[in-house]
Amino acid sequence: MTRNAQKAFKELKELGCPVFERSDVDLFCISGEDSASFEWADYYQDFGGACLKGGNEFGLAKDAVDILSKYGLYAEWENAGGLIVYQD
């Protein structure tokens, strides 16, 4: 994991975002299935769901988007179960 990704991972984890590492992913992931996920990520936001932390148009909390952006990262949904974080 890159230094920027490590910093973002740590910052998100400290805020309670359900981040985790996976061996087949270069950086890290954000869970859409963890018990705290509904506060951070909502795949179904367009269908009436709502992130409690103020989701963007992709169903990811603004806090998470801001932290990822600060470190030159972004996230994309892999499936309804979670997002993968990538280098910008």
Secondary structure as the mmCIF struct_conf table of DSSP 4:
data_model
#
loop_
_struct_conf.conf_type_id
_struct_conf.id
_struct_conf.beg_label_comp_id
_struct_conf.beg_label_asym_id
_struct_conf.beg_label_seq_id
_struct_conf.end_label_comp_id
_struct_conf.end_label_asym_id
_struct_conf.end_label_seq_id
HELX_RH_AL_P HELX_RH_AL_P1 ARG A 3 LEU A 15
TURN_TY1_P TURN_TY1_P1 GLY A 16 GLY A 16
STRN STRN1 VAL A 19 PHE A 20
TURN_TY1_P TURN_TY1_P2 SER A 23 ASP A 24
BEND BEND1 VAL A 25 LEU A 27
STRN STRN2 CYS A 29 SER A 31
BEND BEND2 GLY A 32 ASP A 34
TURN_TY1_P TURN_TY1_P3 SER A 35 ALA A 36
HELX_RH_AL_P HELX_RH_AL_P2 SER A 37 TRP A 40
STRN STRN3 ALA A 41 ALA A 41
TURN_TY1_P TURN_TY1_P4 TYR A 43 TYR A 44
HELX_RH_3T_P HELX_RH_3T_P1 GLN A 45 PHE A 47
TURN_TY1_P TURN_TY1_P5 GLY A 48 GLY A 48
TURN_TY1_P TURN_TY1_P6 LEU A 52 GLY A 54
STRN STRN4 GLY A 55 GLY A 55
TURN_TY1_P TURN_TY1_P7 GLU A 57 PHE A 58
BEND BEND3 GLY A 59 GLY A 59
STRN STRN5 LEU A 60 ALA A 61
HELX_RH_AL_P HELX_RH_AL_P3 LYS A 62 LYS A 70
TURN_TY1_P TURN_TY1_P8 TYR A 71 GLY A 72
STRN STRN6 LEU A 73 ASN A 79
TURN_TY1_P TURN_TY1_P9 ALA A 80 GLY A 81
STRN STRN7 GLY A 82 GLN A 87
#
